[in-house]
């Protein structure tokens, strides 16, 4: 039997399209052909199990070999008759082919995936393809099919001793790089390492006489029974850990894992591992490998599974996941969506189970789980509803609480005068030690919130929880952070207030992208004389802007600090008294003059306020301008005198530097000067 003919496709464009498309995905040809060989072998096993094939099965290994022109994939599966080649190879049967090809000409994966053209992916790398095959059926005649990448083919009888199929690819000049042992090895390990039938590529080697030489033993490149296809009851912890090391050789041991085994309403197996994540989410993304019947599909699962699940590692395998389609198709596929939803539920179930049955273990692993759970709560509303039961808060003593437990712990002591529950937190126990101590002295609890997503998690909890406010422990004085009653009033006259503010303001350093404000508060004689705080809102916005490009304008704004002067402290009172003693003689005539000008300013303002804007004369406006200018000039004179005094009083600079030091803002020359001044003051 010799036969020449045209492949039954209504468009001759199919071959140029197959050859042209997906240059980055040309490598899938090997996956497709090896998968076909495995399918043919599996079908033979099925026929044998139901008694339709009664011959000897023998060696069912699929073999891949190459030379300087060809790559050959051979199996001992069911093979094909001439009629079957005509049906499955020669008829690319889809309606409206030209319209379809035009529509999908930029997506070969869609063509291959939708119409079962896996075999034709061979033409992406080949100038000619041959099939030599012999059916398992008794008395079958071996046939040879040949095609040179045009719709024309030849089909003829040939000799073949054994059942099965050989696919011989004559690699074209543009793809000679595939004729390389390491390249083929890498592709087989990527796509075929867990196929259920042994895949042999070459022979195992041993070191002999100073070089590696082939042995007689086949080099089997795949594990036919990977951990996820075995029953959980047959696996020990060591088996799961060993499989994890196979998947991720350089990774730390996982925290724990979930073995997925679902047969309704869809088929799904797999193992998902919880890696140890302390920081840097991006390093851990997209480590899940997606398989279809043990054939590798992709390891880029973003958009296919919920975003937070991309932090998990492991394998998902389902025959309901299409093998050859684009990512956009996978993302919209209903089966994929159901699988995604199911995995989210399973992950939440597993975490809740561990929390309930072994809370001690859960707490020990919380620092590694926290980032994952927070990410899930922030990005998936259903996961938040589940995770709120086992999400933990950690305090500075390394004690762990659920959200409900912590609320119960602090509600009596940390509710302010407005009925808001205040959660105090630190981002650095060492740097914020003095502020933490001030909170502890009040009997308050302080949480540790130093993770990559904590600032976002805080915002979410403030929205979700009723009358709750999170504030960093150094964002204000402790009495103002949790105000139980109106803060004590500063009992100083206006002139004393202005002098005290100028004393400290004049000695503050000029730091790049940093602003300071000076405020006065009556904090009690036992509180620190000077405290440096940083407002919660702007600091939090700056931290969030570091992770959200749309908020980058916050990152450009200067850091704003508040230098709080405790007017009740003896040192502050002493500085003010010393200033009055040293400066009064110089200041009194200026202040007397200023008093007169301020009286003039008040009279002018009263007069102008009684008139409409258009009724105020230019002379009156000029008079007000000159008065304001004179007051400003006198204020500058006063400030200059006060600044000269402040510069001579080492205690002022010492108190400022102590406040800066507690916030990590004292560095370089300023730190050196502080140390020298400290020694001088001790003397």
C-alpha positions as a printed Julia matrix, in Angstrom:
683×3 Matrix{Float64}:
   0.0     0.0    0.0
   1.41    3.34  -1.09
  -0.65    6.47  -0.67
  -0.06   10.14  -1.39
  -2.54   12.77  -0.3
  -3.28   16.11   1.23
  -3.91   16.6    4.91
  -7.57   17.36   5.42
  -7.41   20.91   6.6
  -9.23   23.71   4.83
  -6.37   26.16   5.14
  -2.88   25.67   3.81
  -1.79   28.3    6.31
  -1.73   25.81   9.18
   1.94   24.85   8.75
   3.41   28.36   8.49
   1.35   29.28  11.55
   2.58   26.27  13.56
   6.2    26.91  12.54
   6.02   30.65  13.19
   4.22   30.84  16.49
   5.46   30.91  20.02
   9.19   31.05  19.47
   9.61   31.12  23.23
   7.47   27.98  23.45
   8.99   25.93  20.66
  10.26   23.59  23.34
   6.74   22.26  24.02
   7.06   19.92  21.0
   9.0    17.47  23.16
   6.37   17.58  25.9
   3.6    16.94  23.37
   5.28   13.98  21.68
   6.44   12.32  24.9
   2.95   12.84  26.39
   1.41   11.2   23.31
   3.79    8.26  23.7
   2.83    7.92  27.37
  -0.89    8.08  26.46
  -0.43    5.29  23.92
   1.33    3.19  26.58
  -1.37    3.87  29.18
  -4.06    2.86  26.69
  -2.31   -0.46  26.16
  -2.31   -1.04  29.94
  -6.04   -0.28  30.04
  -6.76   -2.69  27.19
  -4.73   -5.38  28.94
  -6.62   -4.8   32.22
 -10.0    -5.37  30.54
  -8.78   -8.37  28.52
  -8.79   -6.75  25.07
  -5.01   -7.14  24.78
  -3.76  -10.58  25.72
  -0.16  -10.35  24.52
   2.99   -9.81  26.55
   3.33   -6.23  27.78
   7.1    -6.42  28.08
   9.19   -3.28  28.54
   6.94   -0.2   28.29
   9.69    2.42  28.59
   9.34    5.43  26.3
  12.71    6.2   24.7
  14.11    9.49  23.45
  17.29    9.59  21.35
  19.01   11.97  18.98
  21.83   12.27  16.44
  23.21   15.22  14.49
  20.01   15.53  12.4
  17.09   13.92  14.19
  15.28   13.44  17.46
  13.3    10.2   17.82
  10.57    9.42  20.39
   9.67    5.72  20.59
   7.0     3.84  22.54
   5.63    0.29  22.77
   2.03    1.37  23.19
  -1.02    0.61  21.09
   0.43    1.86  17.79
  -1.73    2.82  14.8
  -3.1     1.24  11.67
  -3.14    3.03   8.29
  -6.83    3.78   8.87
  -6.09    5.32  12.28
  -3.31    7.49  10.85
  -5.77    8.65   8.23
  -8.31    9.45  10.94
  -6.1    11.0   13.65
  -3.18   12.48  11.71
  -4.45   13.27   8.23
  -7.73   14.86   9.26
  -7.28   18.13  11.18
 -11.01   18.35  11.46
 -12.36   21.65  12.64
 -14.96   23.78  10.97
 -14.3    27.29   9.73
 -10.55   26.67   9.8
  -9.55   29.77   7.87
 -11.59   32.05  10.11
 -10.22   30.33  13.2
  -6.61   30.45  12.03
  -6.92   34.15  11.28
  -8.45   34.83  14.69
  -5.84   32.9   16.65
  -2.8    33.43  14.42
  -0.94   35.06  17.3
  -1.62   32.24  19.75
  -0.48   28.81  18.64
  -1.22   27.43  22.1
  -4.91   28.14  21.5
  -4.81   26.28  18.18
  -2.9    23.33  19.58
  -4.92   23.22  22.79
  -8.4    23.51  21.34
  -8.0    21.04  18.51
  -5.68   18.36  19.8
  -2.85   19.28  17.46
  -0.14   18.25  19.92
   1.54   16.08  17.31
   1.72   19.01  14.87
   3.8    21.05  17.34
   6.65   18.9   15.98
   6.63   21.1   12.86
   7.66   24.11  14.92
  11.2    22.69  14.92
  11.22   20.19  12.01
  11.6    20.36   8.25
  10.29   16.78   7.95
   8.48   14.41  10.33
   8.1    10.62   9.97
   5.84    8.25  11.86
   6.71    4.56  11.84
   3.99    2.65  13.65
   2.5    -0.79  14.13
  -0.82   -1.43  15.86
  -1.14   -3.88  18.79
  -3.97   -5.58  16.87
  -3.25   -9.09  15.68
  -1.98   -9.26  12.1
  -1.54   -5.47  11.86
   0.66   -4.09   9.06
   3.33   -1.54  10.0
   3.07    1.76   8.13
   5.24    4.8    7.59
   3.83    8.33   7.31
   5.98   11.22   6.11
   5.38   14.96   5.71
   7.76   17.82   4.89
   5.75   20.65   6.43
   3.32   21.13   3.58
  -0.23   19.74   3.39
   1.18   16.89   1.21
   2.0    13.57   2.92
   2.96   10.01   1.94
   1.74    6.85   3.65
   3.27    3.45   2.84
   3.67   -0.01   4.25
   6.95   -0.75   6.0
   8.63   -3.28   8.27
   8.56   -2.96  12.06
   9.28   -5.85  14.36
   7.31   -4.67  17.36
   4.09   -2.82  18.17
   4.21    0.87  19.02
   5.26    4.13  17.38
   8.48    5.94  16.46
   8.23    9.68  15.76
  11.33   10.87  13.86
  11.89   14.62  13.68
  14.33   16.02  11.11
  15.27   19.22  12.9
  15.41   22.33  10.7
  18.43   24.65  10.54
  16.85   27.3   12.78
  16.42   24.83  15.66
  19.67   22.85  15.64
  20.22   23.91  19.27
  17.72   21.19  20.23
  20.19   18.57  18.98
  22.06   18.78  22.24
  22.15   16.28  25.09
  21.95   18.85  27.86
  19.15   20.77  26.16
  17.03   17.64  25.72
  17.82   16.54  29.29
  16.67   19.91  30.63
  13.43   19.82  28.63
  12.63   16.27  29.69
  13.24   17.16  33.34
  11.12   20.28  33.04
   8.09   18.76  31.34
   8.31   15.0   31.84
  10.0    14.37  35.2
   6.82   13.0   36.8
   5.14   11.2   33.87
   3.6     7.84  34.88
   5.59    5.75  32.36
   9.42    5.44  32.48
  11.17    7.83  30.05
  14.69    6.76  29.02
  17.17    9.19  27.53
  20.57    7.65  26.92
  22.41    5.45  29.41
  23.54    6.06  32.96
  27.2     6.94  33.2
  30.0     5.99  35.57
  33.5     7.36  36.15
  36.08    5.08  34.6
  39.71    5.64  33.58
  39.48    9.4   34.2
  36.24    9.99  32.27
  32.52    9.3   32.27
  31.44    6.3   30.18
  28.01    4.84  29.38
  26.82    1.78  31.28
  24.22   -0.75  30.05
  21.56    0.73  32.35
  18.9     3.06  30.91
  19.0     6.64  32.17
  15.42    7.06  33.41
  14.77   10.76  33.79
  11.37   10.64  35.56
   9.75    9.53  38.81
   6.64    7.62  37.76
   5.03    7.7   41.22
   5.73   11.15  42.71
   4.51   11.84  46.23
   1.29   13.57  45.2
  -0.11   10.53  43.34
   0.43    8.25  46.35
  -2.01    7.87  49.23
  -1.33   10.11  52.23
  -1.54    7.02  54.46
   1.47    5.56  52.6
   3.64    8.63  53.14
   5.7     9.67  56.15
   6.86   13.18  57.0
  10.28   12.27  55.6
   8.68   11.44  52.23
   7.01   14.84  52.03
  10.23   16.62  52.99
  12.27   14.57  50.49
   9.83   15.46  47.69
  10.05   19.14  48.65
  13.84   18.97  48.34
  13.46   17.39  44.88
  11.28   20.31  43.8
  13.34   23.04  45.49
  16.87   21.72  46.15
  18.23   24.9   47.79
  15.24   25.7   50.02
  14.82   25.49  53.79
  12.61   22.76  55.17
   8.9    23.64  54.82
   6.72   24.41  57.85
   4.01   21.88  56.94
   1.94   20.82  53.95
  -1.5    19.97  52.59
  -2.05   16.8   50.55
  -4.91   17.45  48.11
  -6.99   14.52  46.89
 -10.38   15.44  45.37
 -12.52   13.43  42.98
 -15.75   15.47  43.11
 -16.94   17.86  41.68
 -13.62   17.8   39.81
 -10.44   15.73  39.89
  -7.52   17.25  41.75
  -4.41   15.92  43.44
  -1.35   17.69  44.7
   0.77   18.73  47.65
   1.04   22.36  48.75
   3.84   23.35  51.1
   4.05   26.32  53.45
   7.56   27.76  53.02
   9.36   29.76  55.69
   8.67   33.39  54.71
   9.91   36.19  56.94
  10.24   39.0   54.42
  10.31   39.84  50.73
   7.15   38.38  49.26
   8.43   38.57  45.67
  11.22   36.04  46.28
   8.66   33.38  47.09
   6.04   33.93  44.39
   5.15   31.49  41.63
   6.77   28.34  42.97
   3.64   26.19  42.5
   3.93   23.82  39.54
   0.75   23.1   37.58
   0.37   19.62  36.02
  -2.23   17.87  33.89
  -2.1    14.09  34.41
   1.51   14.39  35.59
   2.47   16.48  32.53
   3.97   19.87  33.42
   1.83   22.83  32.28
   3.28   25.96  33.93
   4.92   27.35  37.04
   3.46   30.81  36.47
   0.24   30.46  38.45
  -0.47   34.13  39.17
  -4.01   34.87  38.02
  -4.81   31.16  38.02
  -4.84   30.74  41.81
  -5.67   33.57  44.26
  -2.79   36.01  44.6
  -1.86   35.07  48.16
  -1.66   31.37  47.27
   1.19   32.14  44.87
   3.36   32.26  48.02
   2.82   28.54  48.59
   5.11   25.97  47.01
   4.35   22.54  45.58
   2.31   20.78  42.9
  -1.3    20.94  41.68
  -2.37   18.23  39.21
  -5.75   18.01  37.53
  -6.98   16.49  34.26
  -9.52   19.34  34.31
  -6.74   21.9   33.73
  -6.26   22.35  29.94
  -2.74   21.35  28.88
  -2.24   23.66  25.91
  -3.91   26.99  26.33
  -2.88   30.55  26.95
  -2.73   32.04  30.45
  -5.73   34.26  29.73
  -7.75   31.15  28.85
  -6.65   29.4   32.05
  -7.63   32.43  34.12
 -11.15   32.44  32.7
 -11.68   28.66  32.69
 -14.51   27.66  35.03
 -12.81   24.46  36.21
  -9.68   26.41  37.1
 -11.81   28.89  39.08
 -13.49   26.06  41.01
 -10.13   24.47  41.74
  -8.79   27.82  42.92
 -11.71   28.33  45.28
 -11.38   24.81  46.63
  -7.66   25.2   47.34
  -8.33   28.42  49.26
 -10.82   26.57  51.44
  -8.43   23.66  51.99
  -5.61   26.01  53.0
  -7.86   27.79  55.51
  -9.09   24.41  56.86
  -5.54   23.17  57.33
  -4.37   26.3   59.14
  -7.41   26.26  61.41
  -6.9    22.57  62.13
  -3.27   23.09  63.19
  -4.25   26.11  65.29
  -6.95   24.16  67.12
  -5.09   20.87  67.6
  -1.56   22.13  68.23
  -1.57   25.81  69.07
   1.95   25.62  70.49
   3.3    24.48  67.1
   1.22   27.13  65.34
   2.66   29.88  67.55
   6.21   28.61  67.06
   5.76   28.89  63.3
   3.75   32.12  63.33
   6.66   34.4   62.39
   7.03   32.41  59.13
   3.27   32.07  58.52
   2.37   35.66  59.33
   3.25   37.2   55.97
   1.26   34.56  54.07
  -1.82   34.84  56.29
  -1.75   38.65  56.24
  -1.44   38.62  52.44
  -4.45   36.32  52.23
  -6.52   38.46  54.58
  -5.66   41.62  52.63
  -6.42   40.21  49.18
  -9.19   37.63  49.69
 -12.34   38.52  51.64
 -13.42   34.89  52.13
 -10.01   33.97  53.49
 -10.15   36.96  55.86
 -13.44   35.68  57.3
 -11.79   32.33  58.07
  -8.36   33.58  59.1
  -9.65   36.13  61.61
 -10.14   33.16  63.98
  -6.48   32.07  63.92
  -4.54   35.21  62.92
  -2.26   36.12  65.83
  -0.84   39.25  67.4
   2.54   39.05  69.16
   3.54   41.31  72.04
   7.01   42.47  73.12
   7.25   39.5   75.52
   6.71   37.03  72.64
   3.25   36.07  73.81
   0.63   35.35  71.14
  -3.05   36.28  71.1
  -5.95   35.93  68.71
  -7.71   39.19  67.88
 -10.53   38.37  70.32
  -8.12   37.35  73.08
  -6.12   40.55  72.75
  -9.21   42.73  72.79
 -10.28   41.1   76.06
  -6.79   41.58  77.51
  -6.53   45.35  76.91
 -10.09   46.68  76.8
 -10.23   47.71  80.48
  -6.89   49.51  80.51
  -6.36   50.78  76.96
  -9.7    52.39  76.15
  -9.4    56.16  75.86
 -11.82   58.79  77.12
 -13.72   58.66  73.8
 -14.34   54.9   74.09
 -11.76   53.94  71.42
  -9.64   50.86  72.08
  -5.99   51.76  71.46
  -3.53   49.12  70.25
   0.04   50.24  70.92
   2.78   48.74  68.77
   6.5    48.95  68.14
   8.44   48.33  64.94
  11.78   48.04  66.73
  12.03   47.04  70.38
  15.56   48.38  70.78
  15.18   51.71  68.99
  11.84   52.47  70.68
  12.8    51.07  74.09
  12.18   54.25  76.14
   8.7    54.7   74.64
   7.87   51.05  75.3
   9.04   51.47  78.89
   6.8    54.52  79.34
   3.84   52.44  78.12
   4.73   49.51  80.4
   4.97   51.89  83.36
   1.32   52.68  82.71
   0.48   48.96  82.63
  -0.12   48.99  78.87
   0.58   46.14  76.45
   2.72   46.77  73.35
   2.56   44.66  70.18
   5.45   43.94  67.79
   4.51   44.99  64.24
   7.71   44.86  62.2
   6.66   42.8   59.19
   6.55   43.72  55.51
   2.73   43.89  55.44
   2.03   45.07  58.99
   1.24   48.66  58.02
  -1.39   47.39  55.54
  -2.75   44.84  58.03
  -3.13   47.6   60.64
  -5.18   49.68  58.21
  -7.42   46.71  57.43
  -8.03   45.89  61.11
  -8.91   49.52  61.87
 -11.59   49.3   59.15
 -12.91   45.89  60.2
 -12.87   46.23  64.0
 -15.25   48.59  65.8
 -13.75   51.68  67.53
 -10.14   50.49  67.32
  -7.04   52.58  66.67
  -3.45   51.39  66.17
  -0.68   53.81  67.15
   3.07   53.31  67.21
   4.37   53.75  70.7
   6.66   56.66  69.74
   4.04   58.63  67.8
   3.12   60.82  70.77
   3.56   61.09  74.53
   2.0    58.16  76.34
  -0.68   60.28  78.06
  -1.81   61.57  74.69
  -1.66   58.18  72.95
  -4.3    56.84  75.32
  -5.9    59.98  76.7
  -7.86   59.06  79.82
  -8.78   62.65  80.62
  -7.93   66.1   79.38
  -4.16   66.54  79.36
  -2.79   68.88  82.04
  -2.56   72.52  80.96
   0.74   74.34  80.56
   0.78   77.09  83.23
   3.12   79.57  81.53
   2.54   83.1   80.34
   2.65   83.78  76.59
   6.09   85.4   76.81
   7.48   82.34  78.68
   5.91   79.95  76.16
   7.45   81.8   73.23
  10.85   81.96  74.95
  10.87   78.26  75.83
   9.87   77.23  72.32
  12.57   79.45  70.79
  15.25   78.11  73.18
  14.8    74.59  71.81
  13.78   75.5   68.25
  16.96   77.53  67.73
  19.2    74.57  68.62
  17.52   71.9   66.54
  19.75   70.5   63.79
  19.11   71.0   60.08
  18.6    67.5   58.67
  17.85   66.65  55.04
  14.15   65.91  54.33
  13.34   66.33  58.03
  11.12   68.9   59.74
  10.79   69.62  63.47
   8.0    71.28  65.42
   8.33   72.31  69.07
   5.31   71.94  71.37
   4.85   72.38  75.11
   2.99   69.91  77.32
   2.53   69.47  81.06
   3.47   65.78  81.37
   4.25   65.63  85.09
   7.55   66.08  86.86
   8.45   62.35  86.61
   8.14   62.18  82.81
  11.1    62.87  80.51
  11.97   66.56  80.06
  12.06   66.31  76.24
  10.41   63.69  74.01
  10.66   63.35  70.22
   7.57   61.87  68.55
   6.54   61.2   64.96
   2.87   61.48  64.04
   1.14   58.17  63.21
  -0.71   59.23  60.06
   2.09   60.71  57.94
   4.63   58.08  59.01
   2.19   55.3   58.13
   1.44   56.88  54.75
   5.19   57.03  54.02
   5.59   53.35  54.92
   2.66   52.35  52.73
   3.98   54.44  49.84
   7.14   52.32  49.81
   4.99   49.37  48.62
   2.31   51.19  46.6
   3.57   53.18  43.6
   0.36   55.21  43.49
   1.21   56.72  46.87
   4.77   57.72  45.99
   4.07   61.42  46.7
   3.99   60.57  50.41
   7.47   59.15  50.08
   8.71   62.49  48.72
   7.42   64.43  51.71
   9.86   65.22  54.54
   9.82   63.29  57.82
   7.97   65.37  60.4
   8.91   65.13  64.09
   7.43   66.81  67.13
   9.8    67.86  69.93
   7.65   67.86  73.06
   8.95   69.98  75.97
   7.65   68.85  79.38
   7.03   72.12  81.24
   6.59   70.26  84.55
  10.13   68.86  84.58
  12.69   70.5   86.9
  15.34   70.68  84.16
  13.01   72.58  81.83
  11.95   74.93  84.63
  15.64   75.53  85.42
  16.44   76.33  81.75
  13.53   78.79  81.57
  14.53   80.49  84.83
  18.14   80.68  83.66
  17.03   82.24  80.34
  14.94   84.87  82.14
  17.88   85.75  84.4
  20.36   85.93  81.5
  18.19   87.68  78.9
  15.62   89.86  80.71
  17.76   93.0   80.74
  18.3    92.8   76.96
  14.78   91.66  76.17
  12.71   94.08  78.29
  13.1    97.22  76.12
  12.4    95.2   72.98
   9.4    93.49  74.56
   8.08   96.84  75.81
   8.37   98.24  72.31
   6.69   95.12  70.9
   3.84   95.48  73.44
   3.1    98.93  72.04
   3.15   97.71  68.45
   0.9    94.76  69.34
  -1.59   97.17  70.91
  -1.46   99.19  67.68
  -1.99   95.95  65.68
  -5.01   95.05  67.8
  -6.59   98.48  67.31
  -6.06   98.37  63.55
  -7.5    94.86  63.33
 -10.58   95.87  65.31
 -11.14   98.89  63.09
 -10.69   96.94  59.85
 -12.87   94.05  61.0
 -15.76   96.49  61.37
 -15.48   97.49  57.7
 -16.09   95.73  54.42
 -13.01   94.94  52.36
 -13.69   97.71  49.82
 -14.11  100.28  52.63
 -10.56   99.82  53.97
  -8.31  102.57  52.61
  -4.88  101.99  51.13
  -3.37  104.02  54.0
  -5.01  101.7   56.54
  -3.75   98.63  54.7
  -0.24  100.1   54.55
  -0.39  100.93  58.28
  -1.26   97.28  59.08
   1.53   95.99  56.83
   4.11   98.25  58.49
   2.88   97.28  61.98
   3.12   93.54  61.19
   6.57   94.05  59.73
   7.77   95.92  62.84
   6.46   93.22  65.18
   8.22   90.56  63.06
  11.49   92.52  63.2
  11.25   92.86  66.99
  10.47   89.13  67.24
  13.64   88.38  65.25
  15.65   90.55  67.68
  14.19   88.69  70.66
  14.8    85.3   69.07
  18.4    86.22  68.34
  19.02   87.05  72.01
  17.28   83.86  73.15
  19.2    81.74  70.58
  22.53   83.16  71.82
  21.6    82.17  75.33
  20.42   78.69  74.22
  23.69   78.09  72.37
  25.64   78.81  75.55
  23.54   76.46  77.7
  24.88   72.94  77.19
  21.82   71.43  78.86
  19.59   72.56  75.96
  21.69   70.81  73.32
  22.09   67.81  75.6
  18.35   67.37  76.02
  17.74   67.76  72.27
  20.49   65.26  71.44
  19.09   62.75  73.95
  15.72   62.97  72.2
  17.37   62.61  68.77
  19.49   59.7   70.0
  16.41   57.79  71.18
  15.05   58.0   67.61
  18.26   57.07  65.82
  18.68   60.59  64.42
  21.97   61.47  66.11
  24.86   60.51  63.85
  28.32   61.52  62.67
  29.72   64.81  63.97
  26.58   65.52  66.03
  27.01   62.21  67.88
  30.68   62.93  68.49
  29.83   66.39  69.89
  27.19   64.83  72.14
  29.69   62.39  73.62
  32.24   65.18  74.22
  29.58   67.41  75.82
  28.43   64.52  78.03
  31.96   64.15  79.37
  32.18   67.91  80.0
  28.87   67.94  81.89
  29.97   65.01  84.07
  33.08   66.99  85.01
